[in-house]
Amino acid sequence: MNDAILGALVSGLVGVAGVLIGGTLTYKLSHRSEKILIRKKVVIEKIQETQHGLYAIARGLGTLLVSVKRCENQKIGKEELLRISDQIQEDGGAITRSIRVNEVFLKKYSPLINDFINQTSVFHELIYYVYIDPDHPGKWNYDPEELSYTHIEFLIMQAVNSAMKIKEELDRQIEIEIK
């Protein structure tokens, strides 16, 4: 009879120990899985915010290109072009700052983002020298062909294409994060 009580007691203790061990393992594994999912969710959200910012900048660049063309064709004056250009630069600066905040999640894309931002500063300067203040002495740092509408258009389109290239890279990163 003592063997039966001892067997039942051992069996009960093993069962309780098994439940405790199983519960602890389940908790730790689910907690770990939850942390991984939360991390992936945050990374995907930051990528999407960056993509949204890039789209907004690209849209602004399209508006700028149309405005430069209209100024080139004398449909708007240099004051209007300056106002539009300043607004696009201001909006782009705010978006760039929000993208910079997300760079901690997008470290491997920082060089692409930096190149894109550098591209935009070049044509903004050219627009200023060609359309806003053609007598500015800084204009003479450029070759005449660089100060043409065609070249400015090329630079703006190149920047838009860079934004779309970054967006495609970020799409691939989202696919990796989802897997």
N, C-alpha and C positions, 0 to 999 in steps of 0.2 A: 504494500500500500504506500509506503514511503517512496518507493520507486515511481509510482504513478503520480504522486503529488509533486515529486521532484521533476519528473518529466513534463508535467503540465506547467509547472513554474518556469522551467527552462524554456519551454515552447512559448509561453506567454512573453517572457523577457526578450527572446529572439524576435518575436513578432513585433513588439513595441520598438525594439532597437531598429529593426528593419524599416518600420514606418517612419521613425525619426530620421534615420539616414536617408531614406527615400525622399522625405519631405524637404530635408535640407538640400539635397542635390537638386531637386526640382526647383526650389526657390532660387538657388544660385544660378542654375542654368537659365531659368526664365528671366532673372534679373540681368544676367549677362546679355541675353538675346534682346531684352528691352533696351539696354544701353546701346547696343549696336544699331537697332532700329531707329532710336532717337538720333544718334549721330548721323546716320544716313539721311534721315528726314531733314536735319538742319543743313547738311551739305547740299542736298538737292534744292532746298529753299534758297540758299545763298547763290547757287548757280543760276537759278531761275531769276532772282533779283538782278544779277549781273547781266543776264541775257536781256531782261526788260530794259535795263539802262542802256545797253548797246543798241537796242532797237530805237529807243528814244533819241539817242545821239544820231543814229543813221537817218531817222526821219528829219531831224533838225538840219542835217547836212543836205538832204534833198531840198528842203526849203531854202537853204542858203544858196545852193546851186541855181535854183530857179530865180532867186532874187539877183544873183550876180548876172545871170543871162538877161534879166529885165533891165538891169542897170547898163549892161553892155549895149543893149538895144535902145537905150534912153527912154525906157518906159517908166522908170523910177529914178529919183535923184540920189545923189551920194548920201544925203542925210537919211533917207529912208533905208538905204542899204546899210549904213552905219548902225541905225537903230536895230534892224533885223540881225545883223552880224553880232552886235553886242549882246542881244537877247539870247542868241544861239550859243555864244561863248559862255554867258552866265549860266544858262541851263545846263550846258555841257560840263561846266565846272562843278556844279552841284551833283550831277549824276556821277562824274568821275570820283568825287569824294565818297559817294556811297559805294561805288565799285571798290575803291581802295580799302574801305572797311571790310569788305568781303574777301580781300586777297589772302587772308590767313587760311581760308578754305580753298583757295585757288592758286597756290604758290607756283605750280608748274605753268600757269597761264600768265603770270606776271610779265614775262618778256613780251608776249604778244600784245598784252594790254598797254604796256609802256610804249611800244612801237606805234600802236594806234593813236595814242594820245599825242605823241611827238609828231605824227603825220598831220594832225589837225592844227597844231600851232603853226606849221609852215604855211599852209594855204591861207590861214587867217591873216598872217602877216602880209602875204602877197596881195590879198584882197585890199588890205588897208593901203598899201603902197600904190596899187594900180588905180583903185576906184575912189578911195576916200581922200588921200593926201598924195597926189601924184608928184608933188614937188618935194616930198620928204627926202632928206639926204640918204636915209637907209636904203632907199630904192636902188641906189647905184651899186649895192653889194650883189645884185643879181644880174644875170645875163638878160638881154632883151626878150629872148624866147621864153624865159621863166616868168616874165611879166605879161604873158598873153592870157586871154580868156581860155584858149585851148589847153594850156598847161595847168591853169587853175582848175579847170573842169576835170582834167586827168587826175590831179592830186585829190580832189574831193571824191571822185569815183573810186580811186585807189583806197581811200580811207573807208568808204562804205563797204568795199569788198573785204577789207581787213576786218571790219566789224562782223561781217557775215561769216568769215573764216573762223573767228574766235567763237561765234555762236555755234557753228558746227562742231568745233572741238568740245565745247561745253555740252552739246547734245550727246556726244559720245561718252563724256564723263558721267552724265546722268544715266545712260544705259549701263555703264559699269557699276554705278552705285546701286541701281535697282537689282542687279543680279546677286 
